[in-house]
């Protein structure tokens, strides 16, 4: 491998680790903002963290764009990644545009999509070439992460107006009961809460067949191995 190719590979790996750490940092910051915040104003600390995380995502996009042999094609194919990496909260603040806490949380969730994609590095590392294991790992990662984020959003929007919601633990239980399509006696009263309440069981119905397929394949593989006669 040529020195330039080696340095390029090392930088790519470094950016991958940075994106992973940035995604985890953003998730922790969002959790702290919702759980410890006043549900009325966005803290400056959270907006600063989101800005620097978005800068990492944007730098990664520009780096891969510069390294691409067909830049226009790369830009068009990865435009979605660019759009969800923009620090919209910071731009709105610079333009002196006032935003309510409710809208701020929704806008702040946009870079979480990019962080979500960055954290798939963990899933790829765990699977290491096994397609079914990768699919199952992606399934678990998606369900757990989306359910947790849904619990955060539901708690933030409902805690001040829903008399049946008592604490984040209650919201987390509500989210898991809905993603499993069991349901709870806690009913959303806000528009965002109702949307999340529809999305969660929809996600569960789409992804649980993957779990069944994985279990059946593992059982079939084990059964075939048990039925294979051993050599004397």
C-alpha positions as a printed NumPy array, in Angstrom:
array([[  0.   ,   0.   ,   0.   ],
       [  1.364,   3.429,  -0.937],
       [  2.032,   5.972,   1.847],
       [ -0.759,   8.247,   0.581],
       [ -3.23 ,   5.365,   0.533],
       [ -2.152,   4.313,   4.027],
       [ -2.609,   7.819,   5.44 ],
       [ -5.961,   8.122,   3.659],
       [ -7.106,   4.831,   5.203],
       [ -5.963,   5.918,   8.668],
       [ -7.771,   9.241,   8.359],
       [-10.924,   7.458,   7.205],
       [-10.767,   5.139,  10.223],
       [-10.157,   8.099,  12.529],
       [-13.157,   9.938,  11.11 ],
       [-15.258,   6.819,  11.587],
       [-14.32 ,   6.698,  15.275],
       [-14.934,  10.439,  15.633],
       [-18.377,  10.104,  14.048],
       [-19.193,   7.273,  16.423],
       [-18.076,   9.268,  19.475],
       [-19.889,  12.348,  18.174],
       [-23.106,  10.368,  17.766],
       [-22.876,   8.991,  21.309],
       [-22.069,  12.465,  22.661],
       [-25.076,  13.97 ,  20.901],
       [-27.364,  11.26 ,  22.267],
       [-26.076,  11.841,  25.81 ],
       [-26.46 ,  15.627,  25.411],
       [-30.035,  15.26 ,  24.144],
       [-30.869,  12.926,  27.025],
       [-29.445,  15.362,  29.552],
       [-31.248,  18.299,  27.921],
       [-34.618,  16.559,  28.189],
       [-34.233,  14.788,  31.518],
       [-32.547,  17.652,  33.389],
       [-33.987,  20.6  ,  31.443],
       [-37.047,  22.706,  32.193],
       [-38.951,  21.596,  29.036],
       [-39.293,  25.267,  28.14 ],
       [-35.897,  26.52 ,  26.938],
       [-32.972,  24.937,  25.127],
       [-29.709,  25.325,  27.018],
       [-26.693,  26.961,  25.429],
       [-24.583,  23.927,  26.35 ],
       [-26.76 ,  21.587,  24.306],
       [-26.713,  23.913,  21.291],
       [-22.917,  24.213,  21.497],
       [-22.468,  20.432,  21.661],
       [-24.778,  19.945,  18.695],
       [-22.851,  22.562,  16.706],
       [-19.482,  20.829,  17.18 ],
       [-20.97 ,  17.398,  16.489],
       [-22.458,  18.716,  13.238],
       [-19.068,  20.172,  12.316],
       [-17.559,  16.687,  12.583],
       [-20.282,  15.286,  10.331],
       [-19.804,  18.104,   7.809],
       [-16.032,  17.668,   7.79 ],
       [-16.492,  13.958,   7.112],
       [-18.82 ,  14.761,   4.207],
       [-16.398,  17.295,   2.703],
       [-13.441,  14.939,   3.14 ],
       [-15.193,  12.118,   1.285],
       [-16.408,  14.58 ,  -1.351],
       [-12.851,  15.802,  -2.015],
       [-11.53 ,  12.244,  -2.164],
       [-14.267,  11.111,  -4.54 ],
       [-13.332,  10.67 ,  -8.201],
       [-16.81 ,  11.728,  -9.342],
       [-17.629,  14.644,  -7.079],
       [-20.966,  15.692,  -8.577],
       [-22.299,  12.164,  -8.468],
       [-21.086,  11.746,  -4.869],
       [-22.699,  15.052,  -3.876],
       [-26.073,  14.09 ,  -5.357],
       [-26.014,  10.568,  -3.916],
       [-25.06 ,  11.799,  -0.439],
       [-27.091,  15.019,  -0.356],
       [-29.337,  13.594,   2.356],
       [-26.286,  13.07 ,   4.597],
       [-25.348,  16.713,   4.076],
       [-28.825,  18.022,   4.883],
       [-29.067,  16.126,   8.177],
       [-25.56 ,  17.237,   9.219],
       [-26.312,  20.976,   9.174],
       [-26.485,  22.653,  12.645],
       [-29.894,  24.208,  12.087],
       [-30.269,  25.346,  15.694],
       [-27.056,  27.361,  15.469],
       [-28.013,  28.896,  12.118],
       [-31.416,  29.937,  13.452],
       [-29.733,  31.431,  16.501],
       [-27.292,  33.389,  14.32 ],
       [-30.236,  34.745,  12.329],
       [-31.824,  35.785,  15.639],
       [-34.905,  33.696,  14.918],
       [-36.767,  32.753,  18.072],
       [-37.937,  29.171,  18.386],
       [-40.076,  27.528,  21.031],
       [-38.669,  24.63 ,  23.012],
       [-41.032,  22.169,  21.308],
       [-39.874,  23.123,  17.818],
       [-36.277,  23.313,  19.015],
       [-36.34 ,  19.678,  20.134],
       [-37.77 ,  18.566,  16.786],
       [-35.177,  20.551,  14.817],
       [-32.49 ,  19.246,  17.161],
       [-33.467,  15.689,  16.304],
       [-32.385,  16.148,  12.662],
       [-28.633,  15.671,  13.349],
       [-29.593,  12.646,  15.47 ],
       [-30.457,  10.914,  12.191],
       [-26.846,  11.393,  11.099],
       [-25.627,  10.25 ,  14.492],
       [-27.873,   7.205,  14.204],
       [-26.228,   6.269,  10.894],
       [-22.767,   6.85 ,  12.353],
       [-23.475,   4.499,  15.251],
       [-24.154,   1.664,  12.8  ],
       [-20.36 ,   1.216,  12.889],
       [-20.921,  -0.791,  16.076],
       [-23.356,  -3.09 ,  14.304],
       [-20.971,  -3.613,  11.366],
       [-18.13 ,  -4.432,  13.735],
       [-20.229,  -6.937,  15.692],
       [-21.412,  -8.788,  12.569],
       [-18.072,  -8.884,  10.709],
       [-19.32 , -10.281,   7.397],
       [-22.228, -12.467,   8.554],
       [-25.227, -10.99 ,   6.715],
       [-27.907, -12.486,   8.952],
       [-26.092, -11.439,  12.116],
       [-25.67 ,  -7.946,  10.668],
       [-29.387,  -7.792,   9.871],
       [-30.299,  -8.985,  13.349],
       [-27.828,  -6.559,  14.954],
       [-29.199,  -3.698,  12.866],
       [-32.698,  -4.727,  13.933],
       [-31.824,  -4.683,  17.632],
       [-29.907,  -1.432,  17.339],
       [-32.736,   0.298,  15.469],
       [-35.479,  -0.866,  17.809],
       [-33.574,  -0.041,  21.015],
       [-32.341,   3.364,  19.814],
       [-35.625,   4.458,  18.245],
       [-37.605,   3.31 ,  21.289],
       [-35.305,   5.206,  23.633],
       [-35.492,   8.383,  21.509],
       [-39.269,   8.035,  21.305],
       [-39.424,   7.787,  25.091],
       [-37.329,  10.963,  25.384],
       [-39.513,  12.912,  22.944],
       [-42.736,  11.603,  24.465],
       [-41.557,  12.533,  27.957],
       [-40.471,  16.022,  26.907],
       [-43.744,  16.848,  25.176],
       [-46.14 ,  15.121,  27.571],
       [-44.677,  15.516,  31.063],
       [-46.145,  18.979,  31.671],
       [-49.609,  18.285,  30.237],
       [-50.277,  14.547,  30.678],
       [-51.529,  13.702,  34.199],
       [-50.908,   9.979,  33.657],
       [-47.197,  10.388,  32.928],
       [-45.026,  10.223,  36.043],
       [-41.306,  10.414,  35.323],
       [-39.09 ,   9.231,  32.493],
       [-39.253,   5.608,  33.648],
       [-42.975,   5.749,  32.965],
       [-42.294,   7.148,  29.475],
       [-39.708,   4.438,  28.764],
       [-42.161,   1.741,  29.819],
       [-44.82 ,   3.367,  27.6  ],
       [-42.45 ,   3.312,  24.618],
       [-41.514,  -0.362,  25.02 ],
       [-45.116,  -1.438,  25.483],
       [-46.06 ,   0.388,  22.283],
       [-43.171,  -0.931,  20.182],
       [-44.202,  -4.449,  21.168],
       [-47.784,  -3.494,  20.124],
       [-49.086,  -4.374,  23.614],
       [-50.069,  -0.808,  24.472],
       [-50.543,   0.965,  27.803],
       [-53.104,   2.97 ,  29.72 ],
       [-51.064,   6.137,  29.124],
       [-52.587,   8.011,  26.189],
       [-50.809,  10.926,  24.46 ],
       [-52.452,  14.333,  24.544],
       [-50.055,  16.33 ,  22.333],
       [-49.761,  16.115,  18.549],
       [-46.135,  14.953,  18.669],
       [-47.004,  12.356,  21.305],
       [-49.777,  10.982,  19.109],
       [-47.449,  10.772,  16.096],
       [-44.854,   8.862,  18.143],
       [-47.629,   6.599,  19.435],
       [-48.439,   5.624,  15.827],
       [-44.811,   5.209,  14.721],
       [-43.733,   2.908,  17.55 ],
       [-46.121,  -0.028,  16.91 ],
       [-45.57 ,   0.428,  13.168],
       [-41.834,  -0.036,  13.75 ],
       [-42.527,  -3.074,  15.877],
       [-44.731,  -4.719,  13.251],
       [-42.106,  -4.096,  10.551],
       [-39.097,  -5.338,  12.499],
       [-40.315,  -8.236,  14.626],
       [-40.501, -10.598,  11.605],
       [-36.712, -10.116,  11.32 ],
       [-36.358, -11.469,  14.855],
       [-38.503, -14.495,  13.963],
       [-36.483, -15.128,  10.787],
       [-33.212, -14.955,  12.701],
       [-34.391, -17.411,  15.37 ],
       [-35.693, -19.839,  12.733],
       [-32.443, -19.694,  10.789],
       [-30.361, -20.281,  13.927],
       [-32.592, -23.204,  14.859],
       [-32.375, -24.68 ,  11.344],
       [-28.576, -24.324,  11.314],
       [-28.259, -26.001,  14.701],
       [-30.665, -28.769,  13.665],
       [-28.704, -29.437,  10.468],
       [-25.486, -29.601,  12.467],
       [-27.047, -32.064,  14.933],
       [-28.422, -34.228,  12.096],
       [-25.06 , -34.419,  10.302],
       [-23.464, -37.781,  11.122],
       [-20.066, -37.499,  12.74 ],
       [-17.083, -39.229,  11.192],
       [-15.768, -42.288,  12.938]])
